[in-house]
Amino acid sequence: MKTNSFGDTGLSVSVLGLGAGQVGAGGLGETEAAAVLNTALDLGITLIDTADCYGLSEERIGRHLRARRDEFVLSSKCGHDVPGTQDWTPENVRASVERSLQRLQTDHIDILHLHSCTQDKLADGSLVDAMDELVSAGKVRFVAYSGENEHLVAAITSGRFASVETSVNIADQWSLHHALPLAQEHGLGVIAKRPIANAVWKYDTRPDGVYGEVYWDRLQQLSLDLGDDPLAFALRFSAFAPGVCAAIMGTAKVDNLRKAVATVEQGPLPEDQLADVERRWSQNGQGFDGQV
C-alpha cells in the first residue's frame, strides 16, 4: 500500500488507516474484532486510530495486537470522561493516558490527540504542557489535536501540535479548504476522519436520528455524480485530498476492509471528477462548516 510521510514527525503512515471505533462495539465478538485488527496489518495498513471513549477498542487493540505493536503507528485521544477528574484538565489528560496505556498493553502512544477540545480550553496552554510532559516521560511520541472549524485553526497556528485529525469528505470540505493548507505550512501530519461521509447515499430518504443526516442534506444540495460505486468515489476523494497523510475508515467487517484497501490502490480520482466536485462545492457548499 502507498505510504506518506506524516508531516515533519519522521513517521510514515499508510494512505488508508483503520478507525477502530467500530472494533470497540460491545455487540462485536472477540473473534471478529481480532480478525479485523490483524487483517488490517496483513493488508499493509500501518495506522490504527482509537480513543479512550471508543468502548472496548483500546482493550481489544492491546489484546489482539500486542505482539505486533512494532508494525503500526498507534493513535489515540484524551481529554474527557475519566472518573474522578474534571474534563479538559491536566489531571484528566494524565489519568486518561495511564488508563489507555494499560488497556493498549503498550508503553507508549505514538500520536495522542486532544479530542475535540474547544480553543478556549487550549488558551492557557496547561493541557498541552501536560501532554508535553508525557512526551518527555516517553509515554507519548507526538502531541496532536482532533477537531474542526475555528478550534482546529487555533490548534494548528498555536505551534504546539505535531499533527491534527479532522473531517475530510465529499460532504465535509471546510477543513480541506481552510485548515489543511495551514497544516501543510506548519509541517503537521494530517489524519482525515469520516472519509466516506457515513455512507449516507445508501438512504433513499433523510435518515433522521442517524449521525450523518447533515451529510445527506448536503449531498442533495451538491448533486454530485458518485457513479456506480459511491464508496469508492468518496474514499478515493478523501484519501488523496491535498494535505491528507492518511484517511481512517472504520469497519467491523473484514470484507469491507479488503474492499477499502483495493479501492485506495486505484489511486486518486481522475482530474475531471475532482474538478466537478470542486465546481459543485464552490457553487453550493460555501456555507457548510466542519462537522464535529
C-alpha positions in Angstrom: 0.0 0.0 0.0 1.1 3.5 -0.7 2.6 5.3 2.3 3.0 9.0 3.1 5.4 10.9 5.3 3.4 12.2 8.4 4.2 15.8 8.4 7.6 16.6 10.0 7.3 13.9 12.6 9.5 11.3 10.8 6.7 8.8 10.9 5.4 7.1 7.8 1.8 6.0 7.5 -0.3 4.1 5.0 -2.7 6.1 2.9 -5.5 4.1 4.5 -5.7 3.8 8.2 -8.1 1.8 10.4 -10.5 3.8 12.5 -11.1 1.4 15.4 -14.3 2.8 16.8 -16.4 0.0 15.5 -13.9 -2.5 16.7 -14.9 -1.4 20.2 -18.6 -2.1 19.8 -20.0 -4.3 22.6 -22.0 -6.3 20.0 -18.9 -7.4 18.1 -17.4 -10.6 19.2 -13.7 -11.0 20.1 -13.1 -13.3 17.2 -14.4 -10.8 14.7 -12.6 -7.9 16.4 -9.3 -9.9 16.3 -9.9 -10.7 12.6 -10.4 -7.0 11.6 -7.4 -5.8 13.5 -5.0 -8.5 12.3 -6.3 -8.3 8.7 -5.7 -4.6 8.7 -2.0 -5.1 9.4 -1.8 -8.1 7.0 -3.1 -5.8 4.2 -0.5 -3.2 4.8 -2.4 -0.7 7.0 0.1 0.9 9.3 -2.1 3.4 11.2 -4.7 2.5 13.8 -6.7 5.2 15.3 -8.7 4.8 18.5 -9.8 6.7 21.6 -10.3 6.0 25.3 -14.0 6.6 24.8 -14.5 4.0 22.0 -15.9 1.3 24.1 -13.7 -1.8 24.1 -11.5 -0.5 21.2 -8.3 0.1 23.2 -8.6 -3.1 25.2 -9.1 -5.1 22.0 -6.1 -3.5 20.3 -4.0 -4.4 23.3 -5.3 -7.9 23.5 -5.0 -8.8 19.8 -2.1 -6.7 18.5 0.3 -6.6 21.5 2.6 -9.0 19.7 2.5 -6.8 16.6 3.0 -3.4 18.2 6.0 -2.5 16.1 4.0 -3.0 12.9 1.8 0.1 13.2 1.5 3.7 14.3 -0.9 3.9 17.2 -3.1 7.0 17.5 -5.4 7.7 20.4 -7.3 10.5 22.1 -7.8 12.0 25.5 -9.3 14.9 27.5 -12.6 13.8 28.9 -14.7 11.1 30.6 -12.2 9.8 33.2 -13.8 9.2 36.6 -12.5 11.3 39.4 -11.2 14.1 37.2 -12.7 17.1 35.6 -12.8 17.2 31.7 -10.2 19.2 29.9 -7.7 19.4 32.8 -4.1 18.3 33.0 -5.2 15.7 35.7 -7.6 14.3 33.2 -5.1 14.1 30.4 -2.5 12.3 32.6 -5.1 9.9 34.0 -6.5 9.2 30.6 -3.1 8.3 29.2 -2.3 6.0 32.1 -5.6 4.2 31.6 -5.0 4.0 27.8 -1.5 2.5 28.2 -2.9 -0.2 30.4 -5.7 -1.0 28.1 -3.5 -1.0 25.0 -0.8 -3.1 26.7 2.0 -0.8 25.4 4.5 1.6 26.9 3.8 4.4 24.6 1.2 6.0 22.3 2.6 7.3 19.0 0.1 10.1 18.4 -2.0 11.5 21.2 -4.9 13.9 20.3 -6.9 16.3 22.5 -10.3 15.0 21.5 -12.4 17.9 20.0 -11.2 20.4 22.6 -12.5 24.0 22.2 -10.0 26.8 21.6 -10.8 28.4 24.9 -9.6 25.2 26.7 -6.3 25.5 24.8 -5.8 29.1 25.6 -3.7 28.9 28.8 -1.5 26.0 27.5 -1.8 23.8 30.5 -3.3 20.9 28.6 -0.6 20.8 26.0 2.0 21.3 28.8 0.7 18.1 30.4 1.0 16.3 27.1 4.5 17.6 26.6 5.4 16.2 30.0 4.1 12.8 28.8 6.3 13.1 25.7 9.3 13.8 28.0 8.4 10.7 30.0 8.4 8.5 26.9 4.7 7.7 27.2 3.7 9.7 24.1 5.7 10.4 21.0 3.7 13.3 19.3 1.1 15.7 20.7 -1.9 16.2 18.4 -5.3 17.7 18.1 -8.6 16.4 16.8 -11.4 18.9 15.9 -13.0 21.2 13.4 -13.5 24.8 12.3 -12.0 27.7 14.3 -10.9 25.4 17.0 -8.8 23.4 14.6 -7.3 26.5 13.1 -6.3 27.8 16.6 -4.6 24.5 17.3 -2.7 24.5 14.0 -1.5 28.0 14.4 -0.6 27.6 18.0 2.7 25.9 17.1 2.1 23.3 19.9 1.0 20.3 17.9 2.7 17.9 15.6 -0.4 16.7 13.8 -4.2 17.0 13.5 -7.2 14.9 12.8 -10.3 16.3 11.1 -13.2 15.5 8.9 -12.5 15.4 5.1 -15.0 14.0 2.7 -17.2 14.9 -0.3 -19.8 16.5 2.0 -17.4 18.0 4.6 -14.7 20.1 3.0 -14.3 23.0 5.4 -11.0 21.7 6.7 -9.8 20.7 3.3 -10.1 24.3 2.1 -9.4 26.3 5.2 -7.3 24.3 7.6 -5.2 21.7 5.7 -3.2 24.4 3.8 -2.2 25.9 7.2 -1.3 22.4 8.4 1.0 21.9 5.5 2.6 25.3 6.1 3.3 24.3 9.7 4.6 20.8 8.8 1.8 19.0 10.6 0.7 15.4 9.8 -3.0 15.1 8.9 -5.4 12.3 9.5 -8.7 12.5 7.7 -11.7 11.0 9.5 -15.2 10.2 8.1 -13.8 9.7 4.6 -16.9 8.1 3.3 -19.3 10.6 4.8 -21.0 7.9 6.8 -22.2 6.3 3.5 -25.4 8.4 3.6 -26.0 7.9 -0.1 -27.5 4.5 0.9 -30.6 6.2 2.3 -33.4 7.0 -0.1 -34.9 9.5 2.3 -33.4 11.7 5.0 -32.1 9.3 7.8 -33.5 11.3 10.8 -31.7 10.4 14.0 -28.6 9.0 12.2 -25.3 10.7 12.9 -24.7 11.5 9.2 -28.1 13.1 8.5 -26.4 16.5 7.8 -24.2 14.9 5.2 -27.4 13.5 3.5 -28.8 17.1 3.3 -25.5 18.3 1.8 -25.3 15.7 -0.9 -28.8 16.6 -2.0 -27.7 20.2 -2.4 -24.4 19.3 -4.1 -25.9 16.9 -6.6 -22.6 15.1 -7.1 -22.3 12.3 -9.6 -20.9 9.5 -7.5 -21.0 6.9 -10.2 -21.7 3.2 -9.8 -19.6 2.8 -6.6 -20.2 5.8 -4.3 -18.0 4.3 -1.6 -15.0 4.1 -3.9 -15.6 7.6 -5.2 -15.8 9.1 -1.7 -12.9 7.1 -0.3 -10.5 8.0 -3.1 -11.5 11.7 -2.9 -10.6 11.8 0.8 -7.6 9.6 0.9 -5.8 11.5 -1.8 -7.0 15.0 -0.9 -4.3 17.6 -0.8 -2.6 17.7 2.6 -4.1 14.4 3.8 -1.5 11.9 5.0 -3.9 9.1 5.9 -7.7 8.6 5.8 -9.1 6.4 8.5 -12.1 4.2 7.8 -14.0 2.3 10.5 -15.5 -1.1 9.9 -16.3 -4.3 11.8 -16.2 -6.5 8.7 -13.1 -8.0 7.1 -14.7 -7.9 3.7 -15.3 -4.1 3.9 -11.7 -3.7 4.9 -10.4 -5.7 1.9 -12.6 -3.6 -0.4 -11.3 -0.4 1.1 -7.7 -1.4 0.6 -8.4 -2.4 -3.1 -10.1 1.0 -3.5 -7.2 3.1 -2.4 -4.9 1.0 -4.5 -6.7 2.6 -7.5 -5.1 5.9 -6.6 -6.8 9.4 -6.8 -9.9 10.2 -8.7 -9.5 11.4 -12.3 -8.9 15.1 -12.7 -12.3 15.7 -14.4 -14.2 14.2 -11.5 -12.2 16.2 -9.0 -12.8 19.4 -11.0 -16.6 18.6 -10.9 -16.6 18.1 -7.1 -14.7 21.4 -6.7 -17.1 23.3 -9.0 -20.2 22.0 -7.2 -18.7 22.7 -3.8 -17.8 26.3 -4.9 -21.4 26.8 -6.1 -23.3 25.2 -3.2 -21.0 24.3 -0.3 -19.5 27.6 0.8 -21.8 27.8 3.8 -21.1 24.3 5.1 -18.9 24.2 8.2 -16.9 21.2 9.5 -18.9 18.6 11.4 -17.8 17.8 14.9 
